Amino acid sequence: MDSRNDEEAPLVLVSCEDRKGRPGKSYTRDVHILSISFLLIFLAFGAAQNLETTINKELGTISLGILYVSFMFCSMVASLVVRLLGSKNALILGTSGYWLFVAANLKPSWITMVPASLYLGFAASIIWVGQGTYLTSIARSHAKDHDVHEGSIIGVFNGEFWAIFACHQLFGNLITLTLLKDGKEGSTSGTTLLLLVFLLIMTFGTILMFFIRKIEGEDGKEPVGGSSMGLVDSLVSLPRLIITPLLDVRMLLIVPLLAYSGLQQAFVWAEFTKEIVTPAIGVSGVGGAMAVYGALDAVCSITAGRFTSGLSSITFIVSGGAVAQASIFLWLLLGYRTISGVLGTAYPLIMAAVLGIGDGILNTQISALLALLFKHDTEGAFAQLKVWQSASIAIVFFLSPYISLQAMVIVMLVMVCVSLLSFLVLALKVESVFTREE
């Protein structure tokens, strides 16, 4: 853990020279490019995913379930793939899966959607492990070059990334709302135009990914999280890469929070839009509600990132986000009813805003937490994040047709309580170790 002096270090960069007096390399350019590229890719995919269960009915739900099952299993080997490819190459390759999935929706059938979903599971696993590894690496390099507290830079970089990334819900759904404003989301012409626009946007996002710089010293292998390994050695070490993180009590205490972060996202995509937004303001209102969700997600991400400096700040911020989302689940469980009029429209938008706040907090703070606690196995830590997130998301998509809204809300409420309790135990445990070492 960081020392107390590190925790008291300034949160704002005050010097543009490294410790040897030379100009320090700035990695903020790469954060900007990475963030905008993800925005363009997920602007299209996120909006298409929100409409998947509407425009493709049963096939849409099943294809998303297959996607996240594939995502879960591929995440177990994603850290190895990222180490072999290098984070930049993994990021570029990962974009192809999202492009192919959206393209498959032009002719949705079992023949197109199932293979696209399976491949996207692989692509998603390496792009997200690559993202976490790359962002953590450049944050550490930036902090070292400029002699600034590592925790604050990790928080700032993650805050910017997740804020820009969260805007994909805002812009993607505004595009959906504009192109399908007449409620013709089921028509061939309406959905085809929308998907073609999305494919064009994703192509620009993929091209932009080529312009991020490789991590210094990266030659197809990552210097972060361990030494470079050959293919044979990597395959031999694969079981260890999968199992070792779970032998760490810190990871075990974080797992419920990782799983909940996936559950709450899937709840919004699969249940909230279908059971809350659609009955109140119609299918065409899904885009507007998700735009509100994305806007608050973005604002909260960058704000939470700016206030992140270490474990104490992360604990406080995560607790606030969990309580906010729990209040929405209690509202749905105990008092919410669909009504007409202005309030009938306002209530789903208010819920979307609060759920967006919680999602922004979890995305930013979980990434910062993993980066701070697992410095020697960054790829493995972020792979675990995606394993548990994707498993939770897949469960929701598969159960969605067979479980009531009330039952799902009860599950969400139980999980947010369990995850928060486990996280607080982790915070106390790590803090007590830190205190004894001092």
Secondary structure, DSSP 8 states (H G I E B T S, - for coil): ---HHHHTS-SS---SB-TTSSB----HHHHHHHHHHHHHHHHHHHHHHHHHHHHSHHHHHHHHHHHHHHHHHHHHHHHHHHHHH-HHHHHHHHHHHHHHHHHHTTS-SHHHHHHHHHHHHHHHHHHHHHHHHHHHHHHHHHHHHHT--HHHHHHHHHHHHHHHHHHHHHHHHHHHHHHTTTS-TTSHHHHHHHHHHHHHHHHHHHHHHTTS---TT-SSS-STTS----HHHHHHTHHHHHHGGGGSHHHHHHHHHHHHHHHHHHIIIIIIIIIIIHHHH-GGGHHHHHHHHHHHHHHHHHHHHHT--SHHHHHHHHHHHHHHHHHHHHHHHHT-----HHHHHHHHHHHHHHHHHHHHHHHHHHHHHHHHH-TT-HHHHHHHHHHHHHHHHHHHHHHGGGS-HHHHHHHHHHHHHHHHHHHHHHHHHHHHHHHHH-
